[in-house]
Amino acid sequence: MKTLMIASAMAVALAAGSAAAAEKPDEIRLGITAFLTGPASVFGEPAKAAAEMMIEEMNAEGGIGGVPVSATFVDEGAGGEALLAEYRRLVEDVDVDAMFASISSGNCTKVGPLAEDLKVLNIMWDCGTQRIFEENDFRYSFRTQANATPEMLATVLYLLKTKPDFKTIAVVNQDYAWGRDSWAIFSTALKQLKPDVEVVAEFFPKFGAPDFSTEISRLQALRPDVILSTSWGGDLDTFVRQAAQRGLTNNSTLVLPLAESSLERLGDALPEGHIVGTRGDHYFLHPEKTGNEDFDAFVAAFKEKTGAYPIYPVFHMSQALAAIKAAYEKAIAANGGDWPSREQVVDAMAGLTFAGLGRDVTIREDNQGVEDQLLGTTMHSDDYDFALLGDMMMFDGDAVTTPVGQISADWLKTLSPDFVESVQVETFN
């Protein structure tokens, strides 16, 4: 009887051990949300094209742990309710292994709780709101790039380092959450780092406005030293073109944290001498990556496939894919070479360091990615028919990212003017 009991116990233990080693799947299925219609498709379509290219190359090199990767794309342009329904369908019916969601910050705030309910790994691959991990404690959601706070704070620092003597500033932002929130971050940081600056005007034209003549006329009368616009897409393009046509860019310095994605579309409309951000270190002429065989080959292949150079959503997609691959590889290694469970892959995301097309990104303990921030000043070259970035600066991501457990609005108020010189910065010309 004792022998039978021992044998039974061993059988149970062996069965438990077998259950712990997940069966190697035929493929790793991803669900990827992006704007494929509407104004924000200027971000979503390049990201989708990049994902297709990168997954094809990944599979040609053996996939992840010898398993090929497939992706199903969901259009965020269909609206929040449709997105959530499709998200749930992909997880429950298609049985995807992970979701990449989303471009819209509003959508990220919605899918975060849903991912927790569904217990699915969710990579927030592009959305910028800082509130995601400052106001929530998620297990299944991770952001593989920075948020709005380091993007705006780095922009303030670049402005103060390159134009320290400016006295007045105005803002022209889209009238919705991003426009309001990004200005709140920027203005809070600016007030702390340069208390004597005067805000002479705050304009929030309607999202999708076709005409900025009223705002431009007021700005021409006010003649602020600096004009900030965190707008994006068609709104930013229209504002810059109309501002240049009426000579506003001759008298005021434009500060455009998201304009890297508009440079090619704007052509020669954006003159030299204006400040442009890249939402990370995302630039097709990356000062450290240009000349690297793989980087240059991707840029050329992307240009051939899409007719345009890669912009920041392409880099963000590369980071999300690099993260999922690195997480699986880390989980496989931790599992003794056996295929990991989905929960083990989620565990592997914690503290993960990976690199897409730019510098390394590290996931902090609050699931927020930390990445360095690249900014530059527009210049022109005979080699391109649109503005390029010169006088580039790279800001250390750790230094400009809100510390774990703190709220950006509160942390920014603790900064003082000497912070400008304390932040590590690398320069590239």
Helices and strands as residue ranges (DSSP letters): H 2-20, E 28-34, H 41-60, E 69-75, G 76-78, H 80-89, I 90-94, E 98-100, H 105-118, E 121-124, H 131-134, E 141-143, H 148-162, E 168-172, H 177-193, E 198-203, H 213-222, E 226-228, H 233-245, H 248-251, E 253-256, G 259-261, H 263-266, G 267-269, E 275-277, H 293-306, H 312-334, H 342-349, E 353-355, E 360-363, E 369-370, E 373-379, E 388-395, H 397-400, H 408-412, H 419-422, E 425-428
